[in-house]
Amino acid sequence: MNPPPHHPITTPPKANGSIRFAGVGKQFEGGVAAVKDLDLEIQDGELLVLLGPSGCGKTTTLNMLAGLERPSTGQLSFGDQAMNDVPPEERDIAMVFQSIALYPHLNVRDNIGMGLRTRRVSRQEIAARTSEVVHILDIAPLLDRRIHQLSGGQRQRVAIAKALVRRPRLFLLDEPFSSLDASLRRQMRSELVRIHREVETTMVFVTHDQEEAMAIADRIGVMSAGELIQLGPPLDIYRAPRNLWVAQFIGAHPINVIEASLAANGVSLLGDGAWTKTVSPEVRTAVERQGSGGTFLVGVRPEHLSLASVERSPAADGWRAEIYTRQILGTDILYELQTNGHLLTAVTPTAQVFEVGDRVAIDFAWSDAFVFDRASGNALV
Amino acid sequence: MNGRRLLIYGFAALLVIWTIVPIYWLFNMSLMFKTELLASPTHLYPHEPTVSNYTRLFGGTAIGPGGAELPVIGQAPIIQRGLRNSLIVAVIVTILTMVISLPVAYALGRLNFRGRTAMLFAIITSRSYPPIAIIIPFVLLYSQVGLQGTVRGLVIIYLTLTIPMIIWVMTSFFSSLPRTVEAAARVDGNTRWQAFYRVILPMSWPGIAVATAISFMVCWNEFVFSQFLAAGSPAQTLPPAISTFFFQISQPTEMAAVSIISIIPPAILAYLFQSRIRSLNLVDPL
């Protein structure tokens, strides 16, 4: 599919799109707490991504925004308007669902116009706004088709057009791209970012895909077991995860978690004391302050683990490993390294190529590494 | 063709014969004079086909094979009235059943509320005994309140048969529809009630078609209640009217003609709704 031509979107004046969750909780029948004591402010015009594994409460949070679920405790407000008891039809929101949820008994044109007809928008206005959004999403030729005649990507475009045509105060997107294939997903992602830039309307996007979240978010809210664990811009979360779980969840490649303990001359890594690395003073004081006998966990992202040929790093006490497997990813190479019975992963640019079986010297900088408490998993620095 | 396929086709053929042959035989009989029906060996098709069994039911006269005029069918007025009554009762009951059952089934199928399971249980229990078991109290009640032998009375009692059945069928149908479509309708600005009639109902045509056909056929075929509450009255429906043939002089070919007529309305309904049912995919409405 060709990228659609660029049509700027005419934006009307909008209601204040800021949102506030104050101590919001949702308990389902049988006592399951889907969301616990959520405090969250979403700014007007922001694209906030709620990220977490399935069952973490992100969809329940979205459903509370939509009015499909009522908060059990706390207060949800749009602007300064209390929303707990406002039904979905009075919230001026548009929603795109994972299952797409178009009306099978209507054609594309009527699906797109449904929300406007319900709100008694005039026929001419509906026609004008429909033709605007179908140009943005390049679906004009599909207007008279039935939904079951469309491909998955086309259905998703129609679903987005249906939301966009409404010009709501708030867009809610519930894993909208998860049923699409990888290339279409990337394409829809960039379209969404462009649309958001043009409509400047608040969007809340739910996904379990950290790559998608990193790609589109102004801010990410990482959720787990009904709680908001960390909230911030994608790079902040990537660079400073609050705990081991966030560090493991965010990042294209699984992070290396290395057992470590303080020693007189530095940090002994991998638990068996085979290698000792000099340690920065902040890490030493942080670990000593936490007082668990000096043992802790070091998180090093594969892209921050540096590899060098042994000849270039002749220091006898250097950290050595053997290349165990190699995957060429295109722009990068992913290595699995065997070191003293442990497997670590490293990602390097393609400029640096090693063969399977090569001995390499590995290292990382403390500024790139994360230091976590062994027991709680919380970041120590 | 391998043995397995042969077996499948064999069984399919058997099933078709099993279903079709009795109806064919009835049709065969309805086109014969009584003298030909009694011929030996039996005729597998009418050698002298006649429509006189049909025409005479609706006031026509006909000359028999012997050259004499055939006798008048004594039950003809009862049959005509029964047809009319059956149509009126079945149509009224089906419309009322749909109007009442669809919202109830929607609530039971899509909403969570206290007592939902108990209600479903009560509804299915009300269909768990045979009608004959409760006929005597109904006869007494009906004669006291003046519903005995009235179309109104039949409509009321038939609703007790159809409503639980249709609620049951449609509850499972509604609960099988994807939940997000309704959520989408709400977000699109519809109240719960508007979402029901603007989105859920139009999406539910296949289920509603099936339910309509079931409701109509239950009324059309019902015998016990009509026999006890309306037999011999001006409100008598077709099934008890047909049964009056058993108590008169033997008229097998005329009875066959009435039976064929009684098959026609449900057959038309099934044919009409079959295309409806096929036009949408029940499993995946998208």
Interface residues (C-beta under 8 A of the other chain):
Chain A: E29 N63 A66 G67 L68 P87 P88 E89 R91 I93 A94 M95 F97 Q98 S99 I100 A101 L102 Y103 P104 H105 M114 G115 T118 R119 I147 H148 R155 R166 L172
Chain B: N112 P178 T180 V181 A183 A184 A185 R186 V187 D188 G189 N190 T191 Q194 R198 V199 P202 M203 W205 L280 N281 P285 L286
